Amino acid sequence: MGLPSRALLLSLSVLLAGLPAAAEPASPSAEPVVAILPLGKVDQDVLDRVAKEIQARLRVQVRFESPREMPKAAWYAPRKRWRAEKLLDAVDADPPKGAWKVVAVTAAEISTTKGDIHDWGIAGLGNMGGLSCVLSTHIYRKHSKTKAVLLRRVGDLTIHEFGHTLGFDHCETDGCVMADAKGKAISSADHSSGNYCGRCLGQLSPEVRAWMKEERAAPAPH
């Protein structure tokens, strides 16, 4: 058989050019963004500790946001402190762009309603399975003798409240970071292992579990 004519080769080239290109290999999904949002003036070493604790446990991008003023709607004049749930409402209404989760941090005293107690002082609050959580350094600053102790306790609080945004409720496993403080924020932080237990981690979706770094889980109950 003779060689193809120039016209035939040209026709084949045109046909091949019209075919769709081979699909590019799928790239790994981008790491989600966790935004750290100061509410009012917050020490940078506190913000750095919050970032460190999150990055130690998840493959995420941590991004520091510009500070925002405390929203006036969250002020609770009778006790001269700030309602945590209203702080979260304000964050959720205007979240940092592109954030998967938002960790708001404040030095102000915060509270919320718990059971029959309308205004219960707390160290933090997280929206269950939601976008945001808020941390306050107020209680720890009052009762921590050194900066190292303060930062360690803030670190534990960070992982606890962030766990609520992952969908974790309070946990009864001894040492689990998701233990209910029951009004004893200091002793709870000091007793905590700082880690999620296996029971809590087992609740994560496969997608989120893939973003978790290997860690020493809190011991399971006997």
N, C-alpha and C positions, 0 to 999 in steps of 0.2 A: 504494500500500500504506500502511496506517495505521501510526502509531507503535507500538512494542512496549508491551505492557501492563506495569504496575509489577511484576506477579508474574513475567513473563518476564525482566525486567531483573534481578530478585532472584535468579532461578535461574541466570542467566549469571554473576552475581557470585560465587555459591557455587562454581560449576564452575571459574571462573578461579582462585579462591583455593586450590583443591585441587591446581592444577598446580604442579610443582616450579619454584622460582625459577631464573632464568637464572644460569648459573655465573659466578662472579667471575673476572676475568682472573687467570691464574696469576701469583703474585708471584715475583720472582727468588729463587733458593735462597739461604738465609742463608750468610753467610761462615763458614767453619769456624773453630774455636777452636784456637789453638796456646797451650798452657799452658807457662809458664816456671816451673820448680820448683827452688828452691834446696835443695841438700842440705847441711846445715850452714850456717855463716856465709859469705855471699858478698857482696862489695861491690856496692852498688846500681849504680855506674857500669858494672860488668861486665854485670849483668842488663839494664841499659838498652841496652847495645851489642848484646847478643843480640837483644833485641826490635827494635831499629833495623834490623839486618841482615835479619831475617825479613820485616819490614814493607816493606822496600825492594824485595823480590822477589815477594811474594805478597799477594793481596787476602784477608787473614785478620784475625780479631780476636786480638790478643795479650793474654793475661791472666796477670798475676803471681800465683803461688800463695804461700801461707804456707810458710815454710821447714819442712823435715822433718829429723829427725835421720838421720844415716847408719845404714842398717840393719846391725845387728850381724852378720848372716849374711854380709855382704860383706867383712868384715875378714879380711885375709890376714896372720896374725901372723908367719910366717917372714920376710916382707919389710917388715912394718909399713906396708902400704898396702892399698888397697881394690880388690876385684875388680869390674871394670866390668860384666861380664855379670850379676853378682849384683845390682848396683845397678839394672840394667835390669829384671831379674826382679821386684825389689821394686816398682818403679814400675808395671810392667804388672799386677801383682797388685792394686794399689790406685791406679788412675789418677785424676787430677783429673776431677771430674764434667763430662761433656759435651765433653771434649777430643778433637779430631781427631788431634793430635800433641802429644807432651810433650817439651820440651827440659829435661832435668835439668842443673843447673850446680853444680859443687863446686870448692872451693879445694884439696881433698885430692888426694894422689897416687893414681893409679889404674893398673891393669894388667889384662892378660888373657893368654890362651894364644895363641901364634902359631906354627904349625908345630910344630917340635920344642922350642920354648922355652916352658916351662910358665908362666913369669911375666914377661911382656914389658911394660915400662912404656909407656904410651900417653897421648895428650892427650885422646882421645875415642873413643867407640864408638857405633855406631848399629845398631838392628835393621833388617835389610834388608827394606824394604817394610812395616815394622811401625809400632807406636805411638810408640816412644820412642827417644831418644838421650841420651847423657850427655857433658858437656864438663868438662874439668878445666883450671883456670888454673895448675896447679902448675908445669909445665915452662916456660910463658911468663913467669911471675913470676920464675923463677930466671934467665932469660936475656934479659929485655927491659930496656933501660937507662932507658926512659921509660914513663910511663903510656900515652901515645899509641901507642907501638909495641906494648905489651901488648894494648891494646884492639883494635888493627887485627888482630893475630894471632888473638885470640879471635873476632873477627868472621869471619875466614876459616874457622876451625875450626867455627863455628856452621853455616855454609852447607854445609860438607863433611859433617858428621855428619847434618844435617837431610836432605841429599841421599840418604843411605843409607835413611832412613825413606821417601823417595819411591820407592825401588827402584833407585837408581843404585849400581852397583858402582864400583870404582876404574877410572879412565879414563886412557888413554895420550895423550890429546890435550894438546899442550903448552899450559900455562897454565890448563887446566881445573881448577876448584876441587876436583874429585873425584880428582885425582892421588893415588896411594899415597905417603904420606910415607916409607915404607921406613925407619922409625926415625929420620928426620931432620925432626922436627916444625917446627923453626925455619926451616930453609932451604926446606922445602916451602911453608910459609905465606908466606914472603917472595917466592917465585917465582910464587905463584898469582895469577891474574887476579881471583880472588874470584867468578867467574861460572861457571855451568854452560855447557858447550859445546853446540853444536847437536846433536851426536850424543846427548848425555845427555837434552836436552830432548825429543828425538824419541821417547823411550821412555815419556813420560807419557801417561796416559789423557786423552781429550778433556776430561773433567770437571776433572781436576786442572790440565791445561794452561790451562783457562779462568781459573783462579785466579792464574796466574802473571802478573806485570807484565812489560811489555816491558823487556828488558835487553840490554846489549851482551854477546852470547855470547862465550865464549872462542874464539880463532881455531881454525879447523879445521886438521888437519895437511896439509902440502903433499904 
